[in-house]
Amino acid sequence: MKRILITGANSFIGTSVDRWLMQSPGEYQVDTVDTIDGVWKKADFSKYDAVFHVAGIAHVDPKPEMAPLYYKVNRDLTVEIANHAKAAGVKQFIFMSSMIVYHASKSLAGTVIDSNTQPNPNDFYGDSKLQAENGLHKLENADFKVAILRPCMIYGNGGKGNFQRLARLAVKTPVFPAWHNKRSMLYIDNLCEFVKQTIDRELAGTFHLQNKEYADTVEIVKYYAQAKGHGLWTSRLFNPAVWLGAKVLTPLCKMFANQYYTQELTTYDFDYQLVSFTDSLSRIKL
């Protein structure tokens, strides 16, 4: 039986992984501990084979005054917990990093990430995650394996973020720009399966995750509009508004810019992409 400690109570990813592992009775013991106010320090880490660290700051506007908190939580807390886990004899530390370590979409210029692409964060979130990765690399050895996961945008029922807002917009707006793009996305069940495989195989290294198929913002909107019987007109006539608006509105860049991993970068000798993109869309409750 694998004994797993998830650091980050009540998180979307943490609770999803917990439920996923519990579908295999007798194979895992999963506990969760909060990281607020040092509560995690009271936990007995020596009981666990692996720590899955999901605590961090994400969907927060990176204003300059927020920088110290980003680094305190995403970098310093991560390394502190990893040090504690290593000292307690934990054999594996799994860290939820992000595709954002390469950089966030702040223009409509496309980004294709392959094995030669070097991280180049352009906000506090990405930089704090990358610095946490660097701190973890200093701790790893034969007795303390570090697995760094760099997923793209994660979505699923109960999740927060841009995907849910986009899906809700699809059933409200009468018009939408026909600005097609290509983006990496990751359904929550596919992430959970990757974490399971990481634990089972005792993996170490840096891993890039995405669905088997790329996403297109326009097609997502059309899917949900059709599913709800909502009339929607998509046209390139609105594309100039996207081009102009993206110069001042960062959310438009996140919505319409190309940003994706090459398929080769996210393919491994095991299957974790269990749910197709179309099937995942049908599972989302609006």
Secondary structure, 3 states (H helix, E strand, C coil): CEEEEEECCCCHHHHHHHHHHCCCCCCEEEEEECCHHHHHHHCCHHHCCEEEECCCCCCCCCCHHHHHHHHHHHHHHHHHHHHHHHHCCCCEEEEECCHHHCCCCCCCCCEEECCCCCCCCCCHHHHHHHHHHHHHHCCCECCEEEEEEEECEEECCCCCCHHHHHHHHHCCCCEEECCCCCECEEEHHHHHHHHHHHHHCCCCEEEEECCCCCECHHHHHHHHHHHCCCCCEEEHHHHHHHHHHCCCCHHHHHHHCCEEECHHHHCCCCCCCCCCHHHHHHHCCC
